Amino acid sequence: MQSYAGETTWPVGDVYGPDAALSSFFENYVQFRGYSTRSEFWWPFLFLTLVHAAIGMTAIITLSTLFAEDMVADAQDLFGITGFSPSVWLEGFGAVFAAAILGLHLLIAVLAIPPLLAVTWRRLHDSGLPGSMFFLGFIPIIGWFVVMILLMRASAPEKHHAEFSTSWY
């Protein structure tokens, strides 16, 4: 993002590498106005996905090896059918570790939601759509597929609107 005489201009169609895309992602933490290229959206999305996957895989491996003795399995007698609904839970340090991993996931998610929402909004602006198209994601089953397809669209500088370009600050 470059600033000239107090007006913010956004790159159109520029391709960013992972480092520039991630820095733009965090610099424009809650900036909903403007435009974001595909790489400005997809690199942070990939980064966050990989971070959560790495934490999750580490937790699964750690829980299944170091804390295997803390896992308790029991078959519940549900509706008179023994073994119908098996239950698995953790006790002791395994439960503490699992709670810490869950807390880490939640912390990362809470910190990442505002910039991810903002970059999604700007990405929709860049493809010539209003940011409010994001709310299509709340349609059950197909909503997120529709939003992801819209986020994959190419930049459309000819469809950029002046109200999308003005900065809040």
RACORFEN-V176313 format. One record per residue. N is the residue number from 1. D_LAST is the distance of its C-alpha to the last C-alpha in Angstrom with 2 decimals. Layout:
# RACORFEN-V176313
N&D_LAST / N&D_LAST
This chain:
# RACORFEN-V176313
1&13.48 / 2&13.73 / 3&11.71 / 4&13.76 / 5&13.29 / 6&9.50 / 7&9.81 / 8&9.49 / 9&12.97 / 10&14.43 / 11&18.05 / 12&20.55 / 13&23.69 / 14&23.36 / 15&25.33 / 16&24.05 / 17&26.42 / 18&26.09 / 19&24.62 / 20&21.80 / 21&21.12 / 22&21.08 / 23&18.79 / 24&16.28 / 25&16.88 / 26&16.08 / 27&13.21 / 28&11.23 / 29&12.56 / 30&10.89 / 31&8.94 / 32&11.06 / 33&10.11 / 34&11.98 / 35&15.39 / 36&17.41 / 37&20.95 / 38&23.90 / 39&24.23 / 40&20.63 / 41&21.70 / 42&25.38 / 43&25.47 / 44&23.42 / 45&25.38 / 46&28.59 / 47&27.68 / 48&27.02 / 49&30.20 / 50&32.23 / 51&31.06 / 52&32.10 / 53&35.31 / 54&36.22 / 55&35.76 / 56&37.73 / 57&40.52 / 58&40.80 / 59&41.11 / 60&43.74 / 61&45.78 / 62&45.61 / 63&46.51 / 64&49.34 / 65&50.85 / 66&50.23 / 67&49.99 / 68&52.44 / 69&54.79 / 70&52.11 / 71&51.91 / 72&54.03 / 73&55.11 / 74&57.03 / 75&58.24 / 76&57.81 / 77&60.58 / 78&58.59 / 79&60.72 / 80&63.84 / 81&62.95 / 82&62.88 / 83&60.39 / 84&58.43 / 85&55.06 / 86&54.72 / 87&52.30 / 88&50.85 / 89&49.05 / 90&48.55 / 91&50.06 / 92&49.79 / 93&47.56 / 94&46.84 / 95&45.13 / 96&43.09 / 97&42.08 / 98&41.17 / 99&39.05 / 100&37.23 / 101&36.56 / 102&35.35 / 103&33.03 / 104&31.66 / 105&31.10 / 106&29.31 / 107&27.09 / 108&26.07 / 109&25.54 / 110&23.38 / 111&21.16 / 112&21.08 / 113&20.52 / 114&16.71 / 115&16.06 / 116&19.13 / 117&18.09 / 118&14.68 / 119&16.59 / 120&19.25 / 121&17.01 / 122&15.69 / 123&19.36 / 124&20.59 / 125&18.27 / 126&19.74 / 127&23.21 / 128&22.68 / 129&22.48 / 130&20.13 / 131&18.52 / 132&20.61 / 133&23.63 / 134&22.91 / 135&24.80 / 136&27.94 / 137&28.21 / 138&29.48 / 139&32.58 / 140&35.41 / 141&36.96 / 142&35.56 / 143&31.91 / 144&30.58 / 145&32.86 / 146&31.38 / 147&27.76 / 148&28.87 / 149&30.61 / 150&27.56 / 151&25.52 / 152&28.33 / 153&28.09 / 154&27.49 / 155&24.43 / 156&24.76 / 157&22.80 / 158&24.87 / 159&23.46 / 160&19.72 / 161&18.15 / 162&15.68 / 163&13.96 / 164&13.47 / 165&11.86 / 166&8.95 / 167&5.49 / 168&3.77 / 169&0.00
